[in-house]
Amino acid sequence: MAHAHESHTKRIWNVFWILSAITIVEVALGIFKPAVLHLTSFLGTSPLNWIFIILTLAKAYGITWAFMHMEDEKKWFRRSVVWTAIFLISYLVTLLLIEGDYLHETLGPLVKW
């Protein structure tokens, strides 16, 4: 029984370090904002925003996989939960980017940025 406890503890620490590393990368990019990533445009927004979106989806996937115990479930159930969430989050991000771009274009001349 102690061996199972140790493996779970090790697994939790591994997940902690992976999620912490992703978060540290996000915070560092948010603080430094490299001009090559921030001041260019790719698919309607900056590459920096795409990096944030991808890293956030990776963290959400990791949290779902580890803390909701998805690796122990059947393949079809894992896919239905994870892919539905990824689809809905991607859809929300797409709508927010489209709407944000529209507001920036229409209100841009009226607002001092």
MODAQUI-V865374 format. One record per residue. N is the residue number from 1. OMEGA is omega in whole degrees, 0 to 359 (none if undefined). Layout:
N/OMEGA, N/OMEGA
This chain:
1/180, 2/179, 3/178, 4/179, 5/179, 6/181, 7/177, 8/178, 9/179, 10/180, 11/179, 12/178, 13/177, 14/178, 15/178, 16/182, 17/178, 18/180, 19/177, 20/179, 21/178, 22/179, 23/179, 24/177, 25/179, 26/181, 27/179, 28/178, 29/178, 30/180, 31/186, 32/179, 33/179, 34/185, 35/181, 36/178, 37/188, 38/188, 39/176, 40/181, 41/178, 42/181, 43/173, 44/178, 45/183, 46/176, 47/178, 48/177, 49/178, 50/177, 51/178, 52/181, 53/181, 54/179, 55/178, 56/176, 57/178, 58/177, 59/179, 60/178, 61/180, 62/178, 63/178, 64/183, 65/187, 66/190, 67/173, 68/175, 69/181, 70/181, 71/179, 72/183, 73/177, 74/185, 75/183, 76/180, 77/177, 78/182, 79/182, 80/180, 81/187, 82/183, 83/175, 84/179, 85/180, 86/178, 87/182, 88/178, 89/178, 90/178, 91/178, 92/180, 93/179, 94/179, 95/179, 96/179, 97/179, 98/182, 99/179, 100/178, 101/178, 102/180, 103/180, 104/180, 105/184, 106/181, 107/182, 108/180, 109/184, 110/187, 111/173, 112/183, 113/none
